[in-house]
Amino acid sequence: MLRGSNAFRFLFALWLLASALIAPAAGQNRELFTIDDYFRIVSFRIDDWTKDGRWLAGSISSQADRLAPDNYRYGDPTYIAPSVADLVVMDTRDGKPIRLFPQKEQVRGAAWSPDGKRLALFVYRKPAYQIMIWSRETKAFEKASFKSPKPIAANSSLVWAPDGTKLYLGLRPPDWETKSAELFKKATVAPIIQFDSEKPFLPWDEVGRRSRLIIPAVWEIAANKITELLRKLRSCRPGSSRTEPIGSSNGTSPKRRITTSSAARRTSSRSCRSRAVRRASCSSPTNSALSPGPKTTGYSPTPTRATSTSWASRTRNRGS
């Protein structure tokens, strides 16, 4: 039996022998898969089908089409990373693609109308997305233009009404981008960043929630009329309710009580339980000695003023 270094030498000799046996013949060139090849690989993504399954809309792109992102703005809700593609429409009977644009564009949310004759999509035109509608019968874009004083949300969905005369989408409040950029800057741009438990525990939570602030709206295409389904956008704590005017902007529509979903309440409950665990850990003798001050060691019965140890204290606790 081979042991120790002898066994290692024997296995190494077998590896060399196997490499020699499977090596290509002399003079034969082997092309290796390189990083350049990776960025040239093309993929096809299906965005939407018509109801009868005959027509589909899809995007053709490669990894190179997503290059040059600004990594310093990772997590910034106002940042739209580059991602261009060839948007095509294809008849599944013959498989021949029809390019909708002469060059690659940054598009998203392509959706067929209920009758399958029109394709609505978002096209990025700095500084925000715009809506365009492509007609399958004329093979051209319609002249109807979406005009709104409020920008389209970058993560908005695009949904056709059942009669094919309206589109549902999401808008941003006028000051959303400015406030979101300020919050992101406060959480990232500074030599030293202090997180205070008297405020939202992690500023990243508040920054991440900014993307969820959307004003639902409906666009009547023929009349080029935009109606906001919520006149005023407000935040509310999970489990609470509020009254908001719904419908037209003249305020004549009835009021409807809006209650946050059970999923949001469950999320809040889990968050409260986790804060309770942190409060219990703060009361232990070890953590009390490591805590930086009374602001982070006291107990507060109010969920919105939950206390916890600082990031540095919790890091030291884990290390110990």
N, C-alpha and C positions, 0 to 999 in steps of 0.2 A: 504494500500500500504506500502510495506517495503521500508525503506529509510536508507541511511547511513550504519552504522555498522551492523544493523539488516539484511539488504539485503545481505551483505557480508557473514555473518554467515549462512544464509539460503542457499546461493549458495555453500558454502564450505561443508555444510552438504549433499547437493545433490551429490556433487562430491565424498564424502566418500562413500555414499550409492551405487553409480554407480560402484565405484572401487570394492566394496565388492561383487556386483552381478556378475561382469565379472571376478573375481579372479578365478584362477584354483582350482580344487579340492585339498583337503589336500593330501600331499604325491606326487603330480604330479610335475615333474621337468620341469622348463621352461629354455631353452637355449637362452641366449641373444646374439644378434649380436655384436661381439667385434671387436676391431681394427685388431686383428689377422685374423679374418674371412675376413675382407676387403682386406687384402694383399694376401689372398689365392684365391680370386675370379679369375677365368680364363676366358679370352676373346679370341675371334677368329677374326682376321682381314684379309679380302680378299685383297691381293696385286695385283693380275692380273688374267685375264681369257684368255683362247685361243679364237680365233675368232669364232669357232664353239660352244663355250660355254660348251664343255665337260670337259675340264681340268681347274683346278684353282690352284693357289698358294696362300697360306695364312700363317699367323703367329699366334701361340698360345702362350700367355704370361699372366702374372699376374702383379699386382702392385709390388709384391716383386721383380720382375725381373728388376725394375727400381730403386731399393734402392741404398743407398750410393753415391748420387751425391755430387759433391763438390760445395756447394752453394756459396762459396767465389769467384768462377769463373763464376757466373751467368752473362751472357752478353758477356763473352769472346768468340770471334769468333773462336778461336783455340781449344776450349774445346769441347770434344765429351762426352756427359753424358752417363752413362751405361744404356743399354736397350736391354737385351738379349731376345731371343724367340726361340721356336721350329718352324722351317720352314718346312712346309709340302706341298706336292702336292696331289691333290685329284681328283679321277675320279668321276664326278657327278652322274654317273649311279649307282654306288654301295656305294659311300660315304666313301670308305676306304682310310685313309690318309697314305702317304708314307713320312717318315721322311728323310730329306736330310742330316742331320748331326746326329752323335750319341749323341750329347749334345746340349744344347742351345747355340746359337751364336748371336752376334750382326750383324744383316743383315738388308738391306734396298734396295729399288729400284728394287725389283724382276720384271722382264718383260719377257713375252713369245715372242719367235721368230714368224715371220709371219706365218710359217707353223705349229706352235704349238709343235714342236719336241724338242726345247731347251729352257732352262730357264736361263737367265742371271741375276746376282745379285751382289750387293756389300757386302763384308764380311769385318768386321773390324779386322785388324791385326796390332797391334800397330807398328808404330805410325800413320798409315793411313789406308784407305779402299783399298781393292783389288777387282778385278773382277773375278768371277768364273762363269762357264757355266755348267749347269747340263743337261744331255741328258735323255730324257724320254724313248728312246728306250733301252739304256744300263743301265738306272737307276744308273748312276755314273757321276762323274764330268769329264769333258774333260781335257786333259793335256795342252791345250793351255794356256799360261800364259801371262798376261799383264805386260809389262815392260816399264817404262817411267822414265826419270830423274826427272820429275815433279810429285808431289803427286796429287792424285785424290781429288777433292773438296768434302768436307763432305756433302754438300747440292746439289751435282750434280745429274742431272737426267740421266737415262739410257734408250736410245731409239734405237731400231733396225732400220736398213735401210730396205726399202721395199723388197730387194732381200735376206735379211737374212745373208749377208756376212760381214756386218759392224755394229759397235756400236758407237753411238754418246754419248759423255760425256763431263764433264768439268774438267779442271786441274787448279792447282794453280801455280802462279809464284814461282820460287825457294826461294825468300826472303819474301814471303807473310806471313808465320807463324811468323818469327822473328819480322817483322814490326808490325804485328797485336798484338802480345804479348806486345810489347813496348808501343803501344798506349793504350792498356787496362790497363797496369800497371800505366801509367801516369794519367789515369782518375780515378783510384781507390786506389792506394797504396801511401798514404801520410797523415801526420797528418792534414794538411790544403791544400786544392786543390783550386786553383784560376782559374776561367774561364775568359778569356780575349775576349772582343767583337771584337777586331781587328782581331782575328783568328776565325775559325769556332765556332759559338756561343756556342754550346754544344759539348764537346769532344765525348759524346756518339753518336752523329750523325755520326761522322767520324768513330768511332769504329763499329757501326752498318753497315755502308756501306762497310766495308771490306769483308763481306760475299758475296757481289755481284760481287767481282772481280774474274771472271772465264775466263779461256782460253778455248773456244770451240775446241774440237778435235774429230777426228774420228779414230777408231781402226779397221783395216782390220784384221779379225780374222785369216784367213788361212795363210796370209803372216806375221802375227804378226808385222804389221807396223802401226805406229802412225803418223798422220798428224795433225798439228795444223791449225785450220781454220783462226786464227788471229796470225800472226807472233809476234806482239808486242801488249801488253796490256797497254792501256793508258786511263786515265780518261779525260772526256771532260764535259764542262758545258752544262746544258740543253739548247737546241736551237742552239748550235754550231755544226759544222761538221768538220770532219777530214778525211784524206786519209790514208788508211792502205792497205798493201799488203795482199791479200786473197789467200789461197790455199797452194801450196807446199812451202817447206822451201828454195827452190833454188832461189826464187825471180823472177821467170819467169812468174808468173801469173799476169794478169792485175790488175791495182789498181781500187778500188771501193770506192766511197764516202759514208761514213756512217753518218747518221744524227740521232740525238736522237729522241725518239718517242714523239708524241704529249702529251702522258700522263706525260712524264718527264717534258715537257715544262709547262703543267698545274700545276704540283707540284711546279715548280720553281716560277710560277706566284703567286700561293697562298702564298709561302714562302715570296716573295717580298712584297706582300700586308700586311702580318702579321708584317714584319719588318717596313713597313711604319707606321702602327698603333703604334708600339712601339716608333718610332721616334717622332710621334705626341704627345704621352703621355709624352715623355721626355721633350718636349718644354713647358709643362704646368708649372705654378709657383710652384705647390706643388711638382711635381716630380723633378724639377730642384733643389729645395732646398734639396731633399733627395739624389740626385745622388752623387756618390763618387768623381767624377772628370770630367774634360772636355773630357776625352777619351770616356766616355759613354753617353755624353749629346749632342755632336755635330751632325750635319747632314752631311751625305755623300751621294752624288747622285749615287755612284757606288754600284751596288747590292752586289758585292763580298766583299765590305768593310762596310757592314751595321752595324750601331751602335745601341745599346740598353742599357737600364739600367742594372745594375748588378743583380744577383739573390737576393742578400740581399735587394737591394732597392725595387725590385718588390714585395718581401715578405712583407716588411714594408708597401708598398702601399696597398696591399690587406688587411692587418691587420687593416689599418686605415679606 
